[in-house]
């Protein structure tokens, strides 16, 4: 009995090549890596969630960089900041991050911190 290989559609492969080319072109146009701030609680009651989120974020980033065969330090700069799950402290950190040129703020775990940052980050700073 002879096994035949299944015929594969070419469009997913073609789309991945097009997207990879577009990504390479856009990263080549940027002289500096993107600056991302990751606000996580690593010293409060949420510290275990914060550390797990940080480790998961770094693992996912490393896997994507490996898949694309790139060094993520060349196209992204990460800074991890401790919010202490405190809304006022987190707002101060977000304001400092935006003043420092952050292009996105990620990693918010606490709902209290989300409520404190949503108006500033989305309406005043206009960053994701």
C-alpha positions as CSV (number, residue, x, y, z in Angstrom):
1,X,0.0,0.0,0.0
2,X,1.4,3.3,-1.0
3,X,0.8,6.5,1.1
4,X,0.2,9.7,-0.7
5,X,1.1,13.0,0.7
6,X,-1.8,15.4,1.2
7,X,-2.0,18.3,-1.1
8,X,-1.4,21.5,0.9
9,X,-2.8,24.8,0.0
10,X,-0.2,27.4,-0.8
11,X,-1.9,30.5,0.5
12,X,-1.0,30.2,4.2
13,X,2.7,29.7,3.2
14,X,2.5,32.7,0.9
15,X,0.8,34.9,3.5
16,X,3.5,34.0,6.1
17,X,6.2,35.0,3.6
18,X,4.5,38.3,2.8
19,X,4.0,39.1,6.5
20,X,7.6,38.2,7.3
21,X,8.9,40.4,4.4
22,X,6.7,43.3,5.6
23,X,7.9,42.8,9.2
24,X,11.6,42.8,8.0
25,X,11.0,45.9,6.0
26,X,9.4,47.8,8.8
27,X,12.1,46.8,11.3
28,X,14.8,47.8,8.9
29,X,13.3,51.2,8.6
30,X,13.4,51.8,12.4
31,X,16.8,52.8,13.6
32,X,16.0,52.3,17.3
33,X,14.2,49.3,18.9
34,X,10.6,49.8,20.1
35,X,10.5,50.7,23.8
36,X,7.9,48.8,25.8
37,X,7.2,49.2,29.5
38,X,5.8,46.2,31.4
39,X,4.1,47.2,34.6
40,X,3.8,44.2,36.9
41,X,3.3,43.8,40.7
42,X,6.4,41.9,41.9
43,X,6.4,43.0,45.5
44,X,2.8,42.9,46.7
45,X,0.1,40.4,47.3
46,X,0.1,39.8,43.5
47,X,3.8,39.1,43.3
48,X,3.4,35.5,42.3
49,X,1.1,36.5,39.4
50,X,3.6,39.2,38.5
51,X,6.6,36.9,38.4
52,X,4.6,34.3,36.4
53,X,3.5,36.9,33.9
54,X,7.0,38.2,33.5
55,X,8.5,34.8,33.0
56,X,5.7,33.9,30.5
57,X,6.2,37.1,28.6
58,X,9.9,36.6,28.3
59,X,9.4,33.0,27.3
60,X,6.9,33.9,24.6
61,X,9.1,36.7,23.3
62,X,12.1,34.3,23.1
63,X,10.1,31.7,21.3
64,X,8.8,34.3,18.7
65,X,12.3,35.6,18.2
66,X,13.7,32.1,17.7
67,X,10.9,31.3,15.2
68,X,11.7,34.4,13.2
69,X,15.4,33.9,13.7
70,X,16.1,37.3,15.1
71,X,17.6,38.8,18.2
72,X,14.7,40.4,20.1
73,X,17.1,42.9,21.7
74,X,17.6,44.4,18.2
75,X,13.9,45.3,17.7
76,X,12.5,45.7,21.2
77,X,13.6,47.2,24.5
78,X,11.7,46.0,27.6
79,X,11.7,47.6,31.0
80,X,9.9,45.8,33.8
81,X,8.6,48.1,36.5
82,X,7.0,47.2,39.9
83,X,3.5,48.7,40.4
84,X,3.2,47.2,43.9
85,X,-0.5,46.8,42.9
86,X,-0.9,50.4,44.0
87,X,-2.9,52.7,41.7
88,X,-1.2,55.9,42.5
89,X,2.3,54.4,42.2
90,X,1.3,52.7,38.9
91,X,0.0,56.0,37.5
92,X,3.3,57.7,38.4
93,X,5.2,54.9,36.7
94,X,3.0,55.1,33.6
95,X,3.6,58.9,33.4
96,X,7.3,58.4,33.7
97,X,7.3,55.7,31.1
98,X,5.4,57.9,28.6
99,X,7.8,60.8,29.3
100,X,10.7,58.4,28.8
101,X,9.4,57.5,25.3
102,X,7.5,54.3,25.9
103,X,5.6,53.2,22.8
104,X,3.3,50.8,24.7
105,X,2.5,49.8,28.3
106,X,1.9,46.1,29.0
107,X,1.4,43.6,31.8
108,X,-1.2,45.2,34.0
109,X,-2.7,42.6,36.3
110,X,-4.6,44.4,39.0
111,X,-8.0,45.7,38.2
112,X,-7.5,48.6,40.5
113,X,-4.4,49.6,38.5
114,X,-6.2,49.2,35.2
115,X,-8.9,51.6,36.3
116,X,-6.3,54.1,37.4
117,X,-4.4,54.0,34.2
118,X,-7.0,53.7,31.5
119,X,-7.9,57.3,31.2
120,X,-4.3,58.5,31.2
121,X,-2.8,55.9,28.9
122,X,-5.6,55.8,26.3
123,X,-7.0,59.3,26.4
124,X,-4.0,61.6,27.3
125,X,-0.9,59.6,26.3
126,X,-2.6,57.9,23.3
127,X,-0.5,54.7,23.5
128,X,-1.7,51.1,23.8
